[in-house]
């Protein structure tokens, strides 16, 4: 179903189409829920893009409100990113109890520090290694990033002419490998990636929500085309949120412009789960 034009929703939000419940109703249910899961992409969602990805720190106000949400004890927070797990932790300091699903779900770092990684076949690993050699041969060595289950070419910060040259050379080098079983090529904000076809961010969301009951409330916030798999993975009782300055067609039900609307949304989430904590304490105090 094609999204409808943006419609003003109050507090600056723009409702793209009626998928799932209105945000106000969702927040009311979140406050009443015994548990919740906040799923968040990183680059372009929690943090602005930076030419040096190691300096892409979150928008002001994001880390303190995420810390408050974690401290409530009523909401699980998981970063779902195409980046390797190891790159995200240093950017979110002083947060140290946050889950990270990295490399589109191939890696998972639990809140207690336990690290897990899904295996890939030797044939796939060999293909990715060969693809890296082809990219280097195409003169793209300085733009290449290797990570678990994938290899990416970045052109962030380059001029339009340079970007087109890099894109054409990268596509030419990677397309033969994308035709192989088990691999896919996808373009993201300011780059191109060859990676294992699964898991993707949708698989990561389904895995995280697998054991949840019907009363749990969840939301996923993302910005680029790799996040569409995650939007599609949520059912109508959950909330899918596109976070980006400009509107584009999407499967998400809500559009927020960062940083102000993003921080406001996170603060509303914090307030809702805090209400849940207060209610639980009152119920506990009333017990004989």
N, C-alpha and C positions, 0 to 999 in steps of 0.2 A: 504494500500500500504506500503510495506516495505521500510525503509529509505535506501538511497544509502550510500556508504562509505563517510567519511568526505572529503571535498575538500577545499583546501586553498582558502580564499576569500579576502585576504588583511587585514591589521591591526590585523592579528592573528585570524580572525574569521574563522569558519569552517561551510560551508553550508552543512547540512545533506541531504536535498533533496529539490527539487523545489516545494515548497508549498507556494503560495502567491508570492509577488513581491520580487526581490532582495533588500537587505537592503539599498543600495545606492538610488534606485528608491523610496523606501518607505520614506527615509529621505527627499527627494525632495518633495514628496507629503505632508509630515508632515509640511514642511516649508510653503507650500501654503495653508494648511488647516486652516479654521477659528477656529476649536476646535480639541482637541485630548485628549485621555485618556491613561495614563500609569498605567498598572496594574502589581503589583509586589508581588510575594511570599516573605516571610521574611527569615526563617531559611534555610541556605544552598544557598540562592540566594543573598539577601542583606547582610547577616551576616554569618560568619563561624559557624559551630556547636561548642557547648561548653558543657562540662559535666554538668555544672550548667546553665540551660536555661535562668535564670535570669541575667546571665552575657554575653549572646550572643549579643554583640554590633555589629553594622554594620562595614563593611570594611572601612578603612580610605578613606576619600574622598567621600563616598556615601551621607552622610547627607548634606554637603554643596551644592552638585550639585542638590540634590532633592529640597533643599530650593530655589535654583535659578530657577528651573523649576516651582515651585509653585509661585514664585514672578513674573514670566512672565505673569501670568494671562491667559495664552493660553493653559494650559494643566491641566487637572484634574489628580491627583495622588491618587491611591487607593491601599492599602496593602490588599492582599487577603491571609489569613493564616489559618492554622488549629488551631492556638493558640486562647485562649480567647482574646477579644479586650483589656481587662485591662492590659495584659502583654506587649503589643507592645509599647504603648505610652511612658513609661519610658525609653525604649531602644533607642528611636529615638529623644530624646531631643537634641537640643532645638526646633525641629519641633513641632508645636502645631496646625497646620491647615491642617493636613493630614487625609484623610478618611481611616478607617480601617474596612474591612469586616472580622470578626473573626469567629472561630469555623466552618470553611468551608462555611461561608455565613449565618449561623444561627443568627449571631449578625452583627450589622452595626453601626459604629460610624461615623456620618457626620462631615464635616469640621467645622461646627458651634457648635459642641459639642452635638448635638441631638443623643440620643442612641435609637436603635430599636432592638428588638429580636423577632424572629419568635417563635410561640408556638410549643410545642410538646405534644402529647397525654399523659394522665395520665398513660395509659398502658405502653407506651414507657419509661416514667420516672421510673416506677416501675421496669421494666426489667433492666434498667441501674443501678438502686440501688442494685438490686439482683446480677448483674454481679460484681459490686464493692465488695460485700460481698464474692463472690466466689474467687475473686482475693486475697482478704485479707486472706481468708482461705487457699489459696495456698502458703502463705508466701511471697506475693509480695507487701505488704502494702507500703513499702518504695519506690517502683518503680511506684506506681499508681498516675495518675493525673486525677482528675475529672474536667469536664468543661461542658458548656452548650451543651446538646445534645450528649455527648459522654464521654468515659472513656478510658484513654490511659495508656499503660505500656511502660516505657522507659528503655533502656539498654545502653544508650550512655556512653562511657568511660569504659565499662566492658571488661574483657578478653573474648576471643572466647569461652572458655568452659562455663563461666558464662552466656554469651549471649545465648548460645544454651539451657541451662537449663531454663532460664527465658522465652525464646520463646516457648519452649514446654509446660511449665506450663501455660503460658498465653493463648496459643491456646486451650489447653484442657479446661480451665475455660470459655473462651469466645465463643467457637464454637457453643455450644447449643443455645446461644442467637442470634448469627449471622444468624441462620436458621429461626428466627422469622421474620414475615412480618414487614417491616419498619425499620429494622436494618441491618447493614452490618459491616463486619470485614475487615480492611485493614491494610497492613503493610506499614510503612513509614521509612524514614532514621532513623535507631536506635530505632525503637519502633513498637508497634502494637496498634491498636485502634478499639474499638467497638463504632459505632456512628449511628445516624439516617441516613438512606439511602439518604435522600434529606433534605436540599440542600447539594450539593457538590460544588467544586470550579467552575465547569462548569456552574452550576445554578447561582452562584454568578456573573460570567462574563456576562451571558445572561441578568441578571437583571440590571446590571450596564449599559449595552449597549442598553437596550430595546428601549429607546426613542431617540437614536442617528440617525442622517441622514446619507446619503451615502457619504457625504464629510468628515465626521469625521474619523480620523485615530487613531487606538488603537494598543497596543502591550501588551502581557502578558509575564513576565519573571518568570520562575520557575525551580525547580531542581529535585523533586522526583516524584514518581508514582502518588501521589495524585494531582499533577499539570497537569497530562495528560487530565483530564476532561476539564480543562480550555483551554488547547491547542486545543482540539477538538471543543470547543465552538466558536472559532474565524473563520470567513470566510476568503476567499483567499485574500481579500483586506487588511487584518490586518496582524500583525507580531507576530509569536509565537517563543519564545526564550528559549532554554534549557541552564541553567547556572549551570555548574558543572565542576570539574577538569577532569573527565574521560567521554569519549563518552559512550552512551548507546542508544539502540533503543528508538525512541520517535516519537510522532506526531508533534513535534516542527519543524520549518523550519530553525532555526539558532541555532548554538551551540557556547556559549561563555565560556571561562575559567575565573573564578574569581581569584583575584580581578581586575587585570589590564584591561582585556577586558570588564568586567562589567562596570567599571568606565568610560572607553572610550565610551562605548555605551551610557551611561547616559549623558555624556558631549555632544555627538553628538545630542542627543534629546534636550538638553538645547539650543545648538546652533541653531537647526532647529526652535524651537518655538520662540527663540529670533529674528531670521530673520522675522518670521511671525509678531512679535510685531512691528518691524521697518517698515515693509511694510504697516501695518495698520495705523501707525502714519503718513507716507508719504501720504497715500490716504486721511486721514482726513485733513491734512494740505492743500492739493490741492483743497479741497471742497470750493466753493465760500461762 
